[in-house]
Amino acid sequence: MAELMQYEKSDRFTSREKIALRYADAIMYDPNQADDAMWVVLRAEFSEPQLVELGYWIGFTFGGQRWLKTLSAKQGELAAAMAGRRAPE
């Protein structure tokens, strides 16, 4: 996890992985990071459909985590609570 938090300086990640992580940072924390230079590098590494899928997944996952935090719920608690209820007929 420590290497992930310092991915830009890490030798553990490829350049492709690093630009994907920069894309994730822009989506999650600061959309202004997605400047023209970033898009040039992203498009050199990923196709448009891949960028859409990656961006969607990042947003979906991060949004879900933010929602769970808003509910003060831990991973799996909401699913367990919903599994205990029956759907209305």
C-alpha positions as MATLAB code, in Angstrom:
seq = 'MAELMQYEKSDRFTSREKIALRYADAIMYDPNQADDAMWVVLRAEFSEPQLVELGYWIGFTFGGQRWLKTLSAKQGELAAAMAGRRAPE';
ca = [
       0.000    0.000    0.000;
       2.857    2.376    0.764;
       4.202    1.918   -2.774;
       0.756    2.567   -4.208;
       0.521    5.853   -2.339;
       3.895    6.822   -3.879;
       3.265    5.237   -7.285;
       4.899    8.050   -9.263;
       8.254    7.364   -7.575;
       7.892    3.595   -7.435;
       9.684    1.161   -9.740;
       6.936   -1.358   -9.067;
       4.508    0.118  -11.598;
       4.829    0.344  -15.366;
       4.401    3.665  -17.147;
       0.979    2.427  -18.322;
      -0.057    1.648  -14.736;
       1.241    5.004  -13.540;
      -0.790    6.972  -16.089;
      -3.875    4.920  -15.167;
      -3.270    5.803  -11.516;
      -2.860    9.486  -12.448;
      -6.191    9.225  -14.280;
      -7.733    7.749  -11.125;
      -6.307   10.602   -9.039;
      -7.836   13.140  -11.437;
     -11.231   11.453  -11.321;
     -11.255   10.987   -7.559;
      -9.568   14.123   -6.280;
      -8.971   16.865   -8.828;
     -10.367   16.867  -12.383;
      -8.068   19.806  -13.210;
      -5.193   17.304  -13.249;
      -6.632   15.914  -16.498;
      -4.964   18.534  -18.651;
      -4.097   18.257  -22.341;
      -0.715   16.672  -21.595;
      -2.328   13.930  -19.511;
      -4.823   13.155  -22.287;
      -1.994   12.836  -24.817;
      -0.288   10.225  -22.642;
      -3.561    8.455  -21.811;
      -4.517    8.198  -25.483;
      -1.070    6.826  -26.318;
      -1.625    3.988  -23.829;
      -5.375    3.332  -24.021;
      -8.088    3.274  -26.664;
     -11.176    5.461  -26.253;
     -13.329    2.481  -25.151;
     -10.665    1.524  -22.609;
     -10.554    5.080  -21.230;
     -14.326    5.125  -20.905;
     -14.393    1.753  -19.165;
     -11.510    2.639  -16.866;
     -12.995    6.035  -16.013;
     -16.423    4.562  -15.401;
     -15.032    1.851  -13.137;
     -12.924    4.334  -11.158;
     -15.910    6.653  -10.682;
     -18.293    3.817   -9.834;
     -15.919    2.247   -7.308;
     -14.905    5.520   -5.689;
     -18.512    6.723   -5.549;
     -19.561    3.490   -3.858;
     -16.817    3.849   -1.291;
     -17.803    7.459   -0.590;
     -21.418    6.386   -0.127;
     -20.432    3.631    2.320;
     -18.358    6.184    4.237;
     -21.354    8.548    4.309;
     -23.409    5.722    5.834;
     -20.572    4.926    8.269;
     -20.765    1.382    6.925;
     -17.908   -1.024    6.408;
     -17.418   -3.050    3.245;
     -19.967   -5.859    3.165;
     -22.248   -4.523    5.913;
     -24.768   -3.005    3.512;
     -24.943   -6.168    1.404;
     -25.392   -8.281    4.554;
     -28.188   -6.006    5.796;
     -29.938   -6.115    2.429;
     -29.630   -9.907    2.230;
     -31.520  -10.190    5.537;
     -34.537   -8.329    4.129;
     -37.135   -9.613    1.753;
     -38.054   -7.597   -1.285;
     -41.530   -6.047   -1.174;
     -44.112   -8.104   -2.985;
];
